Amino acid sequence: MKKYLPLLIVPLMMGLTHCGRQYAKGEYVDPNMVVLRSDKFVEADLQQIAKRLADSLTASAAASGNPTAILSAMTNETDEHIDMNALTDKIQVLLAKSGTLRLVNAKMRPAVAEEYNYEASGFVDPATAKKKGKQLGAQYLISGRIASIKQPVGRQEYVYYKAMLEMTDITTNIIAWTDDVEIKKHFRKKFTGF
């Protein structure tokens, strides 16, 4: 048996090395091209949700006179992994580009506080050192979430996503604006033989 073992291992190892992904050629494609090959949350879903929510919010914010807001990370209430930082970042980029909101960078507060302390330490020219007390306070807090429902029926499946965003007045805790986006996708499962 020992003398036949190498004869069994070599084909097995060759087979395992060829089981992985192999790509002969790659190319760049349009990141906005919609390709639905999976019933999971895909980049087209992220782009569509972010754009529709950001467009709705910017239309409302434009009428409010460029308010100052903090965008908090959206929460995931689905049963699948969704990169919520990517979704939140996409919304943030669209809001910033619109110019209708001034976004406070809450994530950078510890680093900014540390920089204030360093600049006040005497190592920085006092004429260029930044002083505490000049930051803008936020008027609104923007938050949101995404949920999903999957309905498998035989060889078909419907996937429904609902994302909502809301802007809360920090002074009064009143919801000053809210909107939601719904996406529904239909898939037909194909069974492939070996």
PLY file of the C-alpha trace (Angstrom):
ply
format ascii 1.0
element vertex 194
property float x
property float y
property float z
element edge 193
property int vertex1
property int vertex2
end_header
0.00 0.00 0.00
2.84 2.41 0.83
4.33 2.13 -2.65
0.96 3.09 -4.24
0.37 6.04 -1.92
2.43 8.52 -4.01
0.49 7.42 -7.08
-2.75 8.39 -5.34
-1.51 11.64 -3.80
-0.10 13.21 -6.99
-3.39 13.10 -8.99
-5.30 14.22 -5.90
-3.00 17.22 -5.41
-3.20 18.10 -9.10
-6.97 17.96 -8.91
-7.07 20.21 -5.84
-4.86 22.82 -7.45
-7.23 23.04 -10.41
-10.41 23.32 -8.31
-9.83 26.97 -7.39
-10.78 30.00 -9.42
-8.87 30.47 -12.61
-9.18 33.51 -14.79
-7.57 33.71 -18.21
-8.19 37.39 -18.86
-9.66 40.36 -17.02
-10.98 43.73 -18.04
-12.43 46.85 -16.49
-16.18 47.21 -16.62
-18.50 50.09 -15.84
-19.09 50.11 -12.04
-22.66 51.26 -12.71
-23.43 48.25 -14.93
-26.13 46.13 -13.30
-25.37 42.40 -13.18
-27.83 40.36 -11.13
-26.33 36.90 -10.71
-26.89 36.52 -7.00
-29.83 36.91 -4.65
-27.50 38.74 -2.24
-27.15 42.49 -1.75
-24.96 43.70 -4.63
-23.25 46.94 -5.62
-26.16 47.98 -7.86
-28.46 47.79 -4.82
-26.03 49.91 -2.79
-25.71 52.51 -5.55
-29.46 52.73 -6.16
-30.34 53.04 -2.47
-27.64 55.62 -1.76
-28.55 57.80 -4.75
-32.28 57.80 -4.16
-31.97 58.56 -0.43
-29.29 61.23 -0.96
-31.31 62.90 -3.73
-34.39 63.04 -1.51
-32.44 64.43 1.44
-30.59 67.03 -0.61
-33.88 68.28 -2.08
-35.20 68.78 1.45
-31.95 70.24 2.81
-31.74 72.76 -0.05
-35.01 74.28 1.16
-33.61 74.46 4.72
-30.61 76.64 3.88
-27.58 74.33 4.08
-28.00 72.86 7.58
-25.13 71.28 9.51
-25.53 67.56 10.18
-23.79 64.42 11.40
-24.25 61.25 9.35
-24.12 58.17 11.56
-23.49 54.68 10.21
-26.58 52.93 8.91
-27.59 49.71 10.65
-28.15 46.31 9.06
-31.39 44.53 10.02
-31.15 41.94 7.23
-30.10 38.32 7.63
-27.08 38.75 5.36
-23.74 40.54 5.56
-23.96 44.01 4.03
-21.05 46.41 4.20
-22.88 49.23 5.99
-19.78 51.43 6.01
-19.71 51.29 2.20
-23.41 52.23 2.02
-23.00 55.06 4.54
-19.87 56.31 2.77
-21.66 56.36 -0.59
-24.49 58.43 0.90
-21.94 60.76 2.53
-20.11 61.32 -0.77
-23.37 62.12 -2.57
-24.49 64.50 0.19
-21.12 66.28 0.27
-21.07 66.66 -3.52
-24.55 68.17 -3.47
-23.38 71.14 -1.39
-26.75 71.35 0.37
-25.54 70.02 3.73
-22.49 70.80 5.84
-21.38 67.48 7.30
-19.65 67.37 10.68
-17.01 64.63 10.79
-17.86 62.99 14.11
-15.42 60.11 13.48
-12.48 62.53 13.46
-13.31 64.24 16.77
-10.71 62.33 18.85
-7.96 63.03 16.28
-8.97 66.70 16.04
-8.92 67.05 19.85
-5.46 65.47 19.93
-4.27 67.90 17.25
-5.63 70.89 19.25
-3.62 69.72 22.27
-0.47 69.29 20.17
-0.82 72.70 18.54
-1.29 74.32 21.99
1.80 72.53 23.37
4.29 75.14 22.14
5.70 73.07 19.27
3.56 74.92 16.69
3.86 78.58 15.68
1.09 80.36 17.66
0.14 82.34 14.53
-0.88 79.11 12.74
-2.06 77.03 15.73
-5.78 76.28 15.69
-7.76 77.20 18.77
-10.54 75.26 20.45
-14.08 76.57 20.24
-14.37 77.21 16.51
-16.07 73.99 15.41
-19.65 74.09 14.19
-22.26 72.27 16.21
-24.57 69.98 14.27
-28.22 70.91 13.94
-29.28 67.47 12.72
-28.38 63.81 13.16
-28.88 61.61 10.09
-29.41 57.90 10.73
-30.84 54.96 8.86
-31.26 51.23 8.50
-31.87 48.52 5.95
-34.10 45.44 6.24
-34.93 42.59 3.86
-37.44 39.83 3.23
-36.67 36.78 1.10
-39.50 34.69 -0.34
-38.35 31.44 -1.93
-41.18 29.72 -3.81
-40.13 26.52 -5.57
-37.52 27.43 -8.16
-38.24 31.15 -7.82
-37.21 33.65 -5.20
-38.19 37.23 -4.50
-35.84 39.44 -2.52
-37.14 42.69 -1.05
-34.96 45.40 0.51
-36.21 48.47 2.33
-33.75 51.18 3.32
-34.77 54.26 5.25
-32.99 57.41 6.28
-34.13 60.05 8.75
-32.85 63.45 9.86
-33.55 64.31 13.50
-33.34 67.84 14.90
-30.84 67.57 17.78
-32.45 70.44 19.73
-36.03 69.19 19.65
-35.58 65.47 18.81
-38.22 65.94 16.08
-37.79 64.01 12.82
-37.35 66.87 10.36
-37.15 64.63 7.28
-37.45 60.95 6.44
-37.71 58.80 3.33
-37.34 55.20 2.30
-36.32 53.22 -0.78
-37.70 49.83 -1.74
-36.05 47.36 -4.11
-37.59 44.04 -5.16
-35.67 41.48 -7.22
-36.87 38.25 -8.83
-34.66 35.22 -9.43
-35.30 31.89 -11.12
-33.02 29.13 -9.86
-31.26 26.96 -12.42
-30.10 23.51 -11.54
-26.91 22.40 -13.16
-25.69 18.85 -13.40
-22.16 17.66 -12.98
0 1
1 2
2 3
3 4
4 5
5 6
6 7
7 8
8 9
9 10
10 11
11 12
12 13
13 14
14 15
15 16
16 17
17 18
18 19
19 20
20 21
21 22
22 23
23 24
24 25
25 26
26 27
27 28
28 29
29 30
30 31
31 32
32 33
33 34
34 35
35 36
36 37
37 38
38 39
39 40
40 41
41 42
42 43
43 44
44 45
45 46
46 47
47 48
48 49
49 50
50 51
51 52
52 53
53 54
54 55
55 56
56 57
57 58
58 59
59 60
60 61
61 62
62 63
63 64
64 65
65 66
66 67
67 68
68 69
69 70
70 71
71 72
72 73
73 74
74 75
75 76
76 77
77 78
78 79
79 80
80 81
81 82
82 83
83 84
84 85
85 86
86 87
87 88
88 89
89 90
90 91
91 92
92 93
93 94
94 95
95 96
96 97
97 98
98 99
99 100
100 101
101 102
102 103
103 104
104 105
105 106
106 107
107 108
108 109
109 110
110 111
111 112
112 113
113 114
114 115
115 116
116 117
117 118
118 119
119 120
120 121
121 122
122 123
123 124
124 125
125 126
126 127
127 128
128 129
129 130
130 131
131 132
132 133
133 134
134 135
135 136
136 137
137 138
138 139
139 140
140 141
141 142
142 143
143 144
144 145
145 146
146 147
147 148
148 149
149 150
150 151
151 152
152 153
153 154
154 155
155 156
156 157
157 158
158 159
159 160
160 161
161 162
162 163
163 164
164 165
165 166
166 167
167 168
168 169
169 170
170 171
171 172
172 173
173 174
174 175
175 176
176 177
177 178
178 179
179 180
180 181
181 182
182 183
183 184
184 185
185 186
186 187
187 188
188 189
189 190
190 191
191 192
192 193
